[in-house]
Amino acid sequence: MSSVAKELARKKCSHVESSVEPLTDAQVEPLLKGLAGWQRDGKKIIKEYKFKDHYQTQAFTNAVMWVSHREDHHPSLTVGYNTCQVEYWTHTVGGLSENDFICAAKVDNLLES
């Protein structure tokens, strides 16, 4: 895990008002580079996780939901037999906020041994 990811994983999401501007490209770039496997897709960041079987996929999905509940910041998930695609964006700002990157780091951290 990169130093950027470690720093993000230590943070806690904060409430974001609709008057807050989304992060700029210059702000997004270093955060995204610090998160292995995450890609930008317009106003979202996305990563697909692959697992051995459906049981492991579902266990991961449940763990992601626990992170979402604790941080009060919820992803969009697309779940298949052995894959889970996680998408983050901040609806209230219509783009990306630091909360998206905090949660992405925390989700990655679920799989760190």
N, C-alpha and C positions, 0 to 999 in steps of 0.2 A: 504494500500500500504506500502510495506516494506521501510526501509531507503535506501536500495540499489536501489529499483525501483524509489524512489523519486529523488535520486541523478542522476540516469541515465536519467530520464525524464527532468531534468533541463539542460542537456547537448545538444549540437548541433553536428550533424554528421560532420565529416571532410573527405576530399578527402583522399582516401587510394591508394597508389601506388602499382603496381604489385610486386615490390621488397619487400614489407612488408610481414612478416610471419604471418600466421593465429594465433589466440590465442591458447595457449597451454591448455591442460586439466586442469592444475592447475589454469589458469586464467579464464577459462570458468566456473568452478564449483561454485565459490561464486556468480558470476553474475547470473547464472541460478537459484541458490537457492533463490535469491532475487526477482525472477519473478514468481508469483503464476501461476501455470497451464502450464507453458512453459516446453517443453521436448526437449531433444537433440535427433536428428536423424542423426547420422553420422556427416556430415559437416554442418548441418542445425539446427535451433531451430524452433519448431512448436507449435502452440496452436490452438485448435478448440473452437470457440465461438458459443453458441447456443442462438437463439432468438425465440420470440413468433410467428413470421410470416415472410413472404418473404419481406414485406415492411421494417421491422426493420433490417433484414439482409442486404438489399440493402442500407439503410441509413448508417449502420455501414461501409459497403464496400466503400461508397463514402467518409466517414470521414477518413478511412485508406488511401485512395488515396490522400487526402489533406495532411495528415502527410507525405506521401511518397514524394509528390511534394516539400513540404517545406524543407525536410531533404535531398532531392536528393539521396534517398536510397529506393529502391523499392522491395516489397515482391512479392512472388508468392502467389496468392489467389486461393482457390478452394471454389466456392460458390454453396450452395444447397438451398433448399426452406427456411430452418430456421437455416442453419449453414454456417459458414465461417471459413475455415482453413487458417491460416496465416503462411507462412514459410519465414524465413530470413536466408540469408547467403551472404557472400561477394564474388562475382564472381572473382574479381581481385586478391584475395589472395587464392582462392580455399578452403575457409573454413570460419571460424567465425572471425569477427572483433568486436571492441566495438560498431561500428555503428549498428550492428544487435541487440544488447541489448538496445541501446538507443531507437531505433525505437520500439522494443517490449514494452518497458516501456511506450512510448508515446501512443501506440495503447491501452494498458491496461488503460491508463489514460483517454481515450475517454469514458470509461464506469463508471468512478468514479463519485459518486454524491456528 
